[in-house]
């Protein structure tokens, strides 16, 4: 495993690669001018600024890149976001995002990385969702607690929609893929009244079947997901006025046959594991998650400042039933969330200082029923109902002082208060007497938190920016949202992280890139107090340290071809682990879902011909070996996945594309768990998927 000393050579290599690429870019420009890479404007700091001036690790994906890689939902983003490991933990309800050795691991309801859509946080069970009308995606790596609050220790993903305007357009895309997959996508923008009211609509139907077989029911293509989603946005912007307002209404319904696993030792097995003798009526897998999201935002320009107020509302209804060993589990849930943010941000250029100041509130509720039925005996092993409520309030400020034309000093502070309460009741079966044993609990907890950030940036030249950054993040204390015993009435405490980061960014004509070394110390990690998922309760079990390096470079070496490369080295281990119930000897173990090395390489071209334009793309993603559990018993070996595509544009606005994901049909696991006496089980990756799309744009 690499240590912080071991990353010096890769750092020198990465810097050397960037420097040599810059030199190559300059020589290429002299011989055969290549197209300069465009400058990028981001909203990572909650105010618009050039990516080249950000003192932190930010990665941006544009709409054209999403389309070229056939990215239709947030989990697909792992194809394009370097250093991000994304997968569902057996279910689309519980995606696992891992960045820089910070991972959700077993804490499914409280991710280490939060997904935002147009600046509004999404509920954790809705982090895996369709991308509707996405114009670009921003990834912020490392703790972002000062500006974004809780559950941003690994970073955040912000999906930014294309702004509605007075330019009418219509984009249509339809496709088919392996195993009977279907795609239909519509994006349209229209001015309802010029210089006053605009509308934008996005629709998506995406049927992506799995490749597992249910040996009891005989059903094929299990493990997949079918999504139907739509979004309507209205923008009121009177011509010449200093204010504008936006309203958004969206619905996303996904039906899946997940929570299905194969034996851990055979990830290539096509048959789902089901206990012998499972009746067909209790051998099915069903999930349906429907989410309604709406938001309202108002912005007003006041000289060199912009005042904005945003409100977001989200409701999620979940149906979930599946076979699990000798049990048939039924677990419906209902979620409600509302958020409000009032923000004042500077704008414009040539300022002595910039700043963002805000007030924030988030209110979430969850109701959950849990039933584990034993068909063999005709009784319930567990039956419970729980209600959880959490409220967070915060005030924050983030200021950047432009000390000289080359030096910037910035700092931020966030003060927050979080409250959580839980109520639950139910019973568990006493197997010795086959009698129910009731349990019930009710408790509340609250905590105040102050987080800080400081960064120093130096514009070494027109091309290079160097920075040093210290930042903090946290997850608040709370309760197990899936209670099964009296132990779940005991609150766990907050989890807190501190990150030290040194980095550099380059933007030199045809070359852009970044490199960073970091150390993230996480204290009081919130994990299950057992090595068997769903058999314990959440607790603060220890501390972790993650050290590493990540680097990326994009090089438009000739006008027709672009090369992108990224590498990540990471060493994430438990420095302290105290869990006598579960793993009593986990200190020094690797953090789950934290590979020591990963890399990405992509080659993309744009070639003109007598019959139109061709756009080939070849991408390779390598994931190093890693563990799925804190005990380091469930190991996934390193693997590489190849994706390829070829798009043809016979004329402007027309496109035909063919693609293959996992071209080599590589078998590997994306998730695994210890099922106790039932054994070890895994969720296998989807096999080779081949497809074709047709696109029209007017």
VOGU-3710 file (C-alpha; in Angstrom, 3 decimals, decimal comma):
1> xxxxxxxxxx> 0,000/0,000/0,000  1,414/3,449/-0,810  2,336/5,845/1,995  2,594/9,623/1,871  6,295/9,195/1,092  5,472/6,832/-1,729  3,381/9,430/-3,508  6,371/11,706/-4,108  7,448/9,785/-7,190  3,942/9,715/-8,686
11> xxxxxxxxxx> 3,642/13,435/-7,896  6,840/14,151/-9,756  5,610/11,948/-12,593  2,263/13,757/-12,740  3,883/17,190/-12,671  6,364/16,056/-15,277  3,534/14,782/-17,454  1,728/18,098/-17,208  4,899/20,115/-17,877  5,924/17,959/-20,830
21> xxxxxxxxxx> 2,381/18,081/-22,163  2,500/21,879/-21,936  5,730/21,908/-23,870  4,316/19,500/-26,427  1,244/21,681/-26,731  3,426/24,694/-27,477  5,395/22,824/-30,138  2,206/21,402/-31,603  0,838/24,920/-31,878  3,896/25,975/-33,895
31> xxxxxxxxxx> 3,692/23,050/-36,309  -0,070/22,499/-36,725  -2,232/24,691/-34,516  -4,547/22,651/-32,343  -7,766/23,950/-30,882  -7,320/25,623/-27,500  -9,336/24,047/-24,722  -12,149/26,407/-23,672  -12,058/28,210/-20,342  -14,566/26,841/-17,829
41> xxxxxxxxxx> -16,767/28,760/-15,392  -17,929/26,873/-12,294  -20,231/27,537/-9,349  -18,348/25,301/-6,901  -17,868/28,135/-4,388  -21,579/29,130/-4,657  -20,579/32,043/-6,871  -19,515/31,946/-10,492  -15,770/31,985/-11,060  -13,225/30,656/-13,505
51> xxxxxxxxxx> -12,149/27,067/-12,855  -8,554/28,237/-13,249  -8,918/30,452/-10,148  -10,446/27,865/-7,775  -8,203/26,921/-4,851  -9,384/23,340/-4,552  -9,944/20,153/-6,508  -12,824/20,562/-8,981  -13,592/18,448/-12,043  -16,168/19,445/-14,673
61> xxxxxxxxxx> -18,071/17,365/-17,241  -19,943/19,082/-20,078  -23,154/17,918/-21,775  -21,317/16,749/-24,903  -19,166/14,429/-22,764  -22,235/12,998/-21,018  -23,786/12,248/-24,394  -20,629/10,688/-25,846  -20,319/8,279/-22,886  -24,066/7,435/-22,779
71> xxxxxxxxxx> -24,395/8,765/-19,225  -28,070/8,838/-18,217  -27,977/8,744/-14,401  -25,727/9,687/-11,514  -24,209/6,206/-11,139  -23,129/6,353/-14,796  -20,987/9,377/-13,873  -18,300/6,976/-12,636  -17,407/6,479/-16,317  -16,287/10,107/-16,524
81> xxxxxxxxxx> -15,380/11,305/-13,017  -11,785/10,304/-12,216  -11,221/8,936/-8,752  -14,916/8,313/-8,090  -16,073/4,780/-7,365  -19,864/4,576/-7,678  -22,135/1,566/-7,386  -25,384/0,530/-5,784  -25,102/-1,482/-2,593  -27,416/-4,107/-4,011
91> xxxxxxxxxx> -30,168/-1,540/-4,517  -30,544/1,780/-6,321  -31,827/3,156/-2,997  -28,374/2,963/-1,436  -25,664/4,102/-3,846  -22,097/4,059/-2,594  -19,843/6,903/-3,689  -16,190/6,717/-2,674  -13,704/9,561/-3,173  -10,182/9,842/-1,771
101> xxxxxxxxxx> -10,696/6,932/0,598  -13,856/8,461/2,109  -16,781/6,113/1,624  -20,310/5,422/2,798  -19,257/1,805/3,429  -22,148/0,322/5,441  -23,922/3,582/6,365  -26,372/3,499/3,463  -28,691/6,284/4,638  -25,970/8,866/5,278
111> xxxxxxxxxx> -23,566/9,038/2,335  -20,054/10,457/2,433  -20,765/12,374/-0,770  -23,989/14,293/-1,420  -25,619/14,776/-4,816  -26,997/18,238/-5,571  -29,253/19,214/-8,469  -29,079/22,909/-9,298  -27,723/23,577/-5,825  -30,422/21,630/-3,943
121> xxxxxxxxxx> -29,357/18,544/-1,912  -31,055/15,296/-2,837  -32,340/12,803/-0,295  -29,871/9,932/0,244  -32,293/7,344/-1,209  -32,541/9,581/-4,301  -28,817/10,093/-4,900  -29,054/7,581/-7,749  -31,351/9,368/-10,188  -31,852/10,247/-13,843
131> xxxxxxxxxx> -29,939/13,168/-15,322  -32,617/15,424/-16,790  -31,526/18,332/-18,955  -28,028/18,348/-17,457  -25,751/20,972/-18,985  -22,721/20,123/-16,870  -21,688/18,223/-13,743  -19,212/19,513/-11,178  -17,297/17,263/-8,783  -15,724/18,840/-5,711
141> xxxxxxxxxx> -13,243/16,519/-3,988  -12,493/16,564/-0,292  -14,536/17,881/2,659  -16,890/20,727/1,682  -18,544/21,294/5,041  -18,122/25,079/5,178  -20,302/25,816/2,152  -22,329/22,609/1,862  -22,741/21,366/5,415  -23,322/17,757/6,396
151> xxxxxxxxxx> -22,512/14,592/4,431  -19,956/16,251/2,158  -16,795/14,678/3,585  -15,762/12,975/0,376  -17,061/15,911/-1,650  -20,176/16,789/-3,600  -21,565/16,197/-7,078  -23,587/19,136/-8,408  -25,730/18,515/-11,495  -26,418/21,813/-13,245
161> xxxxxxxxxx> -29,308/22,132/-15,698  -29,170/24,141/-18,894  -30,725/27,567/-18,262  -34,025/28,258/-19,985  -33,676/31,172/-22,418  -35,208/32,772/-25,514  -33,529/30,305/-27,899  -35,900/27,547/-29,009  -34,446/24,067/-29,437  -35,556/20,445/-29,526
171> xxxxxxxxxx> -33,323/17,405/-28,941  -34,583/13,869/-29,490  -32,682/10,658/-28,797  -33,830/7,049/-29,057  -31,880/3,851/-28,644  -31,806/0,121/-28,067  -29,270/-1,999/-26,203  -28,473/-5,517/-25,039  -31,051/-7,579/-23,153  -33,929/-5,567/-24,609
181> xxxxxxxxxx> -32,830/-2,191/-23,288  -34,648/0,931/-24,487  -33,912/4,652/-24,385  -36,068/7,655/-25,263  -34,924/11,147/-24,386  -36,479/14,559/-25,119  -35,051/17,983/-24,253  -36,848/21,120/-25,401  -36,657/24,829/-24,700  -39,143/27,463/-25,847
191> xxxxxxxxxx> -39,752/31,162/-25,167  -43,395/31,423/-24,097  -43,106/35,209/-24,277  -39,926/36,821/-25,562  -37,884/38,688/-22,948  -40,255/37,567/-20,210  -41,102/33,878/-19,787  -39,241/30,768/-20,949  -39,959/27,061/-20,498  -37,687/24,036/-20,558
201> xxxxxxxxxx> -38,830/20,409/-20,517  -36,852/17,167/-20,234  -38,270/13,637/-20,517  -36,505/10,292/-20,152  -37,471/6,646/-20,537  -34,530/4,359/-19,814  -35,015/0,593/-19,531  -31,713/-1,063/-18,566  -32,359/-4,768/-17,817  -29,917/-6,788/-15,756
211> xxxxxxxxxx> -28,317/-10,086/-16,738  -29,225/-12,316/-13,774  -31,624/-15,270/-13,841  -34,078/-16,198/-11,087  -33,922/-20,032/-10,912  -37,200/-20,318/-8,974  -39,509/-18,001/-10,919  -37,685/-18,460/-14,231  -37,423/-14,694/-14,781  -34,482/-13,381/-16,794
221> xxxxxxxxxx> -32,819/-9,949/-16,888  -33,064/-9,502/-13,119  -31,007/-6,844/-11,364  -31,868/-4,066/-13,809  -33,805/-0,814/-13,596  -36,475/0,913/-15,672  -36,837/4,670/-15,214  -39,471/7,115/-16,415  -38,722/10,709/-15,508  -39,635/14,225/-16,498
231> xxxxxxxxxx> -38,864/17,796/-15,527  -40,505/21,139/-16,329  -38,770/24,426/-15,614  -40,214/27,908/-15,971  -38,087/31,043/-15,920  -39,477/34,516/-15,458  -36,915/37,120/-16,548  -38,300/40,486/-17,709  -35,979/42,103/-20,242  -33,758/44,703/-18,623
241> xxxxxxxxxx> -34,866/43,790/-15,104  -32,358/43,154/-12,324  -34,245/40,107/-11,071  -35,343/36,684/-12,326  -37,239/33,718/-10,909  -37,254/29,980/-11,652  -39,733/27,239/-10,790  -38,993/23,533/-11,321  -41,272/20,497/-11,135  -39,869/16,981/-11,622
251> xxxxxxxxxx> -40,904/13,360/-11,181  -38,684/10,288/-11,356  -40,122/6,757/-11,070  -37,826/3,741/-11,161  -38,834/0,085/-11,064  -36,184/-2,550/-10,486  -35,580/-6,187/-9,630  -32,591/-5,591/-7,357  -31,505/-6,811/-3,904  -30,469/-9,937/-5,828
261> xxxxxxxxxx> -27,065/-11,517/-5,200  -24,816/-14,349/-6,305  -22,322/-16,373/-4,227  -19,269/-14,252/-3,486  -16,826/-16,779/-4,931  -18,609/-16,871/-8,292  -19,281/-13,300/-9,532  -19,822/-14,627/-13,036  -22,726/-16,814/-11,936  -25,871/-16,020/-13,837
271> xxxxxxxxxx> -28,250/-17,471/-11,250  -29,422/-15,508/-8,221  -28,827/-17,293/-4,924  -32,082/-18,410/-3,293  -32,424/-20,742/-0,339  -33,413/-24,292/-1,318  -37,144/-24,810/-1,126  -38,055/-21,119/-1,462  -41,670/-20,972/-2,747  -42,094/-19,149/-6,058
281> xxxxxxxxxx> -44,491/-16,623/-4,503  -41,710/-15,545/-2,120  -38,806/-15,708/-4,561  -39,336/-12,409/-6,379  -37,471/-9,099/-6,268  -39,382/-5,852/-6,567  -38,600/-2,203/-5,996  -40,475/0,897/-7,052  -39,261/4,329/-6,073  -41,180/7,434/-7,129
291> xxxxxxxxxx> -39,864/10,864/-6,294  -41,413/14,282/-6,750  -39,098/17,288/-6,635  -39,953/20,955/-6,895  -38,060/24,159/-6,297  -38,500/27,899/-6,449  -35,672/30,377/-6,760  -35,479/34,159/-6,987  -32,335/36,165/-7,778  -31,725/39,894/-7,726
301> xxxxxxxxxx> -28,625/41,766/-8,878  -27,642/44,587/-6,546  -24,617/46,223/-8,105  -21,658/43,903/-7,601  -23,724/41,519/-5,477  -26,442/38,978/-6,154  -29,072/38,119/-3,566  -30,818/34,775/-4,027  -33,465/32,811/-2,168  -34,110/29,142/-2,959
311> xxxxxxxxxx> -36,576/26,602/-1,635  -36,654/22,901/-2,463  -39,243/20,219/-1,691  -38,890/16,481/-2,235  -41,105/13,465/-1,517  -40,073/9,846/-2,070  -42,334/6,791/-1,859  -40,708/3,364/-1,932  -42,040/-0,148/-2,432  -39,467/-2,841/-1,688
321> xxxxxxxxxx> -39,736/-6,616/-1,321  -37,172/-9,345/-1,903  -36,082/-12,844/-0,950  -33,180/-12,984/1,494  -32,065/-16,432/2,583  -35,004/-18,109/4,372  -36,806/-14,759/4,667  -39,064/-12,712/2,440  -38,512/-9,084/3,359  -40,972/-6,227/2,801
331> xxxxxxxxxx> -39,622/-2,721/3,502  -41,728/0,229/2,276  -40,545/3,754/3,089  -41,789/7,327/2,751  -39,466/10,337/2,788  -40,161/14,065/2,902  -37,629/16,885/2,753  -37,681/20,650/2,431  -34,726/23,025/2,235  -34,381/26,795/2,226
341> xxxxxxxxxx> -31,319/28,914/1,518  -30,811/32,679/1,508  -27,515/33,706/-0,079  -25,604/36,893/-0,860  -22,709/36,424/-3,297  -20,321/38,823/-4,971  -20,124/39,015/-8,749  -18,057/40,787/-11,359  -14,303/41,083/-11,807  -11,453/43,302/-10,631
351> xxxxxxxxxx> -12,663/43,249/-7,039  -10,451/43,604/-3,974  -12,335/40,751/-2,331  -15,153/38,293/-3,017  -17,534/36,633/-0,638  -20,529/34,387/-0,090  -22,802/34,673/2,947  -25,808/32,488/3,628  -28,469/31,059/5,901  -29,634/27,480/5,428
361> xxxxxxxxxx> -32,288/25,119/6,804  -33,010/21,451/6,024  -35,917/19,383/7,392  -36,231/15,647/6,624  -38,639/12,933/7,760  -38,696/9,194/7,135  -41,350/6,580/7,887  -40,414/2,924/7,442  -42,110/-0,442/7,871  -40,018/-3,567/8,132
371> xxxxxxxxxx> -41,260/-7,130/7,894  -39,135/-10,272/7,626  -41,478/-13,172/6,869  -40,460/-16,827/7,268  -42,409/-18,828/4,646  -41,127/-22,072/6,187  -42,998/-21,388/9,437  -45,621/-18,927/8,249  -44,570/-16,339/10,859  -42,731/-13,014/10,908
381> xxxxxxxxxx> -39,192/-13,082/12,270  -39,207/-9,291/12,621  -41,904/-6,682/12,241  -41,432/-3,008/13,049  -42,448/0,555/12,263  -40,202/3,578/12,699  -40,412/7,352/12,292  -37,360/9,580/12,062  -37,118/13,340/11,896  -34,036/15,536/11,489
391> xxxxxxxxxx> -33,610/19,296/11,260  -30,460/21,223/10,441  -29,921/24,987/10,553  -26,765/26,840/9,601  -25,166/30,202/8,897  -22,027/30,403/6,777  -19,559/32,885/5,326  -16,745/32,401/2,822  -14,445/35,283/1,852  -11,554/35,567/-0,626
401> xxxxxxxxxx> -9,085/38,456/-0,334  -7,193/39,208/-3,548  -4,047/40,403/-1,769  -2,122/41,036/-5,000  -2,767/40,223/-8,669  -1,136/36,830/-7,993  -1,943/35,982/-4,359  -5,353/35,102/-2,873  -6,155/34,283/0,739  -9,556/32,773/1,491
411> xxxxxxxxxx> -11,367/31,417/4,495  -14,772/30,199/5,509  -16,775/29,429/8,615  -20,027/27,556/9,164  -22,011/27,285/12,394  -24,779/24,701/12,424  -27,213/23,010/14,768  -28,575/19,541/14,016  -31,441/17,790/15,785  -32,707/14,239/15,287
421> xxxxxxxxxx> -35,419/12,171/16,914  -36,566/8,592/16,404  -39,543/6,470/17,436  -39,956/2,790/16,695  -41,824/-0,272/17,876  -42,199/-3,867/16,811  -41,231/-7,375/17,746  -38,611/-9,992/16,974  -39,281/-13,717/17,014  -37,938/-15,796/19,893
431> xxxxxxxxxx> -36,876/-18,831/17,852  -36,655/-21,106/20,893  -40,336/-20,620/21,744  -41,573/-19,265/18,404  -43,067/-16,349/20,328  -42,756/-12,622/19,517  -40,573/-10,479/21,774  -41,724/-6,842/21,599  -39,340/-3,899/21,521  -39,876/-0,140/21,336
441> xxxxxxxxxx> -37,803/2,981/21,644  -37,951/6,751/21,495  -35,060/9,181/21,742  -33,688/12,465/20,501  -30,267/14,047/20,111  -28,856/17,386/19,036  -25,496/18,989/18,498  -23,812/22,254/17,552  -20,956/22,264/15,064  -18,480/24,857/13,825
451> xxxxxxxxxx> -16,483/24,103/10,687  -13,720/26,090/9,045  -11,765/26,385/5,831  -8,650/28,326/4,831  -6,789/28,381/1,513  -3,864/30,210/-0,052  -3,677/30,532/-3,840  -0,781/31,688/-6,030  -1,062/32,440/-9,757  2,474/31,430/-10,691
461> xxxxxxxxxx> 1,943/32,331/-14,361  -0,858/32,787/-16,846  -0,981/28,982/-17,125  -0,248/27,727/-13,600  -2,027/28,142/-10,272  -0,770/26,644/-7,002  -2,763/26,342/-3,794  -2,755/25,035/-0,239  -6,029/24,248/1,499  -7,303/23,086/4,891
471> xxxxxxxxxx> -10,985/22,140/5,120  -13,402/20,285/7,383  -16,514/18,171/6,975  -18,920/16,245/9,169  -21,885/13,924/9,432  -24,205/14,756/12,353  -25,172/12,348/15,087  -28,444/10,504/14,831  -30,148/7,131/14,908  -30,251/3,960/12,865
481> xxxxxxxxxx> -32,965/4,531/10,255  -33,599/0,775/10,016  -34,146/-0,186/13,697  -34,436/-3,853/14,680  -33,734/-3,834/18,445  -33,637/-1,704/21,598  -29,998/-0,871/20,849  -31,195/1,392/18,047  -32,596/3,857/20,600  -29,004/4,768/21,429
491> xxxxxxxxxx> -27,795/7,714/19,360  -24,434/7,696/17,645  -22,280/10,829/17,712  -21,079/13,048/14,930  -18,354/12,048/12,494  -15,810/14,744/11,626  -13,000/15,077/9,109  -10,093/17,452/8,489  -8,308/17,620/5,138  -4,887/19,036/4,235
501> xxxxxxxxxx> -4,329/19,520/0,506  -1,581/20,898/-1,753  -2,410/21,245/-5,425  -1,702/22,789/-8,795  -3,812/23,509/-11,854  -2,672/24,260/-15,408  -4,529/25,808/-18,353  -2,123/26,348/-21,244  -3,763/26,483/-24,637  -4,339/22,897/-25,667
511> xxxxxxxxxx> -3,502/21,434/-22,244  -5,376/21,586/-18,968  -5,021/19,525/-15,834  -4,557/19,391/-12,096  -2,629/17,515/-9,441  -3,126/17,336/-5,671  -1,692/15,549/-2,653  -3,901/15,240/0,408  -4,360/13,819/3,871  -7,841/13,389/5,350
521> xxxxxxxxxx> -8,230/12,452/9,009  -11,694/11,199/9,918  -12,696/10,791/13,560  -15,520/8,719/15,057  -16,536/6,935/11,851  -20,207/5,943/11,778  -20,400/2,240/10,879  -22,433/-0,803/11,850  -21,313/-2,324/15,142  -20,885/-5,756/13,591
531> xxxxxxxxxx> -19,340/-7,170/10,440  -22,681/-8,559/9,313  -24,783/-5,964/7,518  -28,292/-5,520/8,973  -27,437/-7,496/12,135  -26,094/-4,569/14,166  -26,689/-0,922/14,949  -24,832/2,186/13,846  -22,121/3,406/16,200  -18,935/5,467/16,214
541> xxxxxxxxxx> -16,400/2,695/15,825  -13,084/4,379/15,050  -10,826/6,780/13,166  -9,428/6,601/9,644  -6,651/8,341/7,749  -6,532/8,675/3,978  -3,383/9,847/2,194  -2,886/10,078/-1,504  -2,435/11,829/-4,794  -4,750/12,427/-7,719
551> xxxxxxxxxx> -3,899/13,983/-11,063  -5,657/14,534/-14,369  -4,701/16,024/-17,727  -6,593/16,818/-20,934  -4,592/17,425/-24,107  -6,052/18,535/-27,450  -2,854/17,480/-29,215  -4,258/18,137/-32,705  -7,580/19,744/-33,653  -9,116/16,323/-34,345
561> xxxxxxxxxx> -7,976/14,376/-31,276  -8,157/14,809/-27,520  -6,466/12,656/-24,879  -7,606/12,547/-21,247  -5,776/10,723/-18,473  -6,116/10,527/-14,699  -4,446/8,591/-11,881  -5,268/8,213/-8,192  -3,025/6,773/-5,474  -4,562/6,291/-2,049
571> xxxxxxxxxx> -3,777/4,689/1,294  -6,842/4,632/3,577  -6,692/2,664/6,838  -8,327/2,459/10,255  -6,034/4,141/12,796  -8,388/3,183/15,631  -11,213/0,648/15,729  -13,280/-0,147/18,811  -16,087/-2,624/18,170  -15,962/-5,644/20,497
581> xxxxxxxxxx> -19,336/-6,870/19,199  -18,241/-7,045/15,584  -14,632/-6,718/14,480  -12,333/-6,666/17,482  -9,141/-6,643/15,426  -9,804/-4,164/12,608  -7,266/-1,519/13,608  -4,820/-1,144/10,727  -7,254/-2,640/8,209  -8,003/-0,982/4,890
591> xxxxxxxxxx> -11,085/1,207/4,627  -13,748/-0,515/2,460  -14,271/0,669/-1,116  -10,911/2,485/-1,125  -8,589/1,060/-3,814  -4,916/1,916/-3,515  -4,770/2,823/-7,210  -7,190/3,696/-9,970  -6,757/5,236/-13,378  -8,662/6,495/-16,391
601> xxxxxxxxxx> -7,576/6,938/-20,005  -9,751/8,194/-22,866  -9,079/9,050/-26,505  -11,713/11,037/-28,407  -11,687/12,212/-32,003  -13,654/14,449/-34,357  -12,998/13,504/-37,985  -14,546/15,149/-41,043  -15,246/13,148/-44,202  -17,185/13,409/-47,428
611> xxxxxxxxxx> -20,195/11,700/-45,834  -20,261/13,590/-42,558  -18,421/13,822/-39,276  -17,174/10,821/-37,257  -16,527/10,878/-33,512  -14,740/7,778/-32,167  -14,163/7,311/-28,432  -12,167/4,691/-26,528  -11,978/4,710/-22,724  -10,256/2,432/-20,207
621> xxxxxxxxxx> -11,019/2,501/-16,480  -8,787/0,609/-14,066  -9,844/-0,073/-10,488  -7,286/-1,353/-8,035  -7,925/-4,145/-5,552  -10,039/-3,256/-2,524  -12,195/-4,679/0,245  -15,952/-4,494/0,751  -15,932/-4,847/4,548  -14,116/-3,482/7,577
631> xxxxxxxxxx> -12,813/-6,929/8,554  -11,065/-7,158/5,162  -12,503/-10,610/4,463  -14,283/-9,762/1,208  -11,704/-8,827/-1,417  -12,079/-7,687/-5,018  -9,020/-8,038/-7,239  -7,961/-5,247/-9,578  -9,780/-5,057/-12,891  -9,988/-2,927/-16,028
641> xxxxxxxxxx> -13,063/-2,080/-18,078  -13,023/-0,883/-21,690  -15,781/1,240/-23,249  -15,924/2,166/-26,932  -18,245/4,177/-29,147  -18,495/5,606/-32,649  -20,870/8,422/-33,572  -21,646/9,557/-37,126  -23,177/12,906/-38,022  -24,261/12,824/-41,685
651> xxxxxxxxxx> -25,455/16,423/-41,294  -25,742/19,027/-38,560  -28,255/17,971/-35,919  -28,378/14,304/-37,019  -26,452/11,543/-35,252  -26,182/7,762/-35,276  -24,029/6,184/-32,562  -23,021/2,642/-31,648  -21,343/1,786/-28,362  -20,157/-1,029/-26,118
661> xxxxxxxxxx> -19,744/-0,821/-22,352  -17,535/-3,397/-20,639  -16,358/-4,448/-24,073  -14,303/-7,332/-22,696  -17,258/-8,687/-20,667  -15,200/-8,460/-17,470  -16,672/-10,218/-14,425  -16,176/-8,431/-11,113  -18,106/-7,477/-7,983  -19,465/-3,999/-7,248
671> xxxxxxxxxx> -20,722/-4,806/-3,743  -20,477/-7,687/-1,266  -21,520/-8,452/2,286  -21,223/-10,995/5,068  -24,567/-12,750/5,466  -23,552/-14,454/8,701  -24,559/-18,142/8,728  -25,871/-17,775/5,170  -22,377/-17,068/3,806  -20,809/-14,335/1,680
681> xxxxxxxxxx> -22,681/-12,793/-1,245  -21,968/-10,254/-3,952  -23,598/-8,036/-6,506  -21,937/-8,710/-9,867  -21,191/-5,993/-12,393  -23,277/-5,820/-15,520  -21,754/-7,740/-18,410  -21,033/-6,456/-21,889  -23,712/-4,041/-23,109  -23,920/-3,113/-26,791
691> xxxxxxxx> -26,288/-0,460/-28,066  -27,210/2,043/-30,742  -28,792/5,500/-30,501  -30,342/7,878/-33,027  -30,337/11,588/-32,272  -31,978/14,649/-33,823  -31,504/18,269/-32,826  -33,411/21,262/-34,118
//
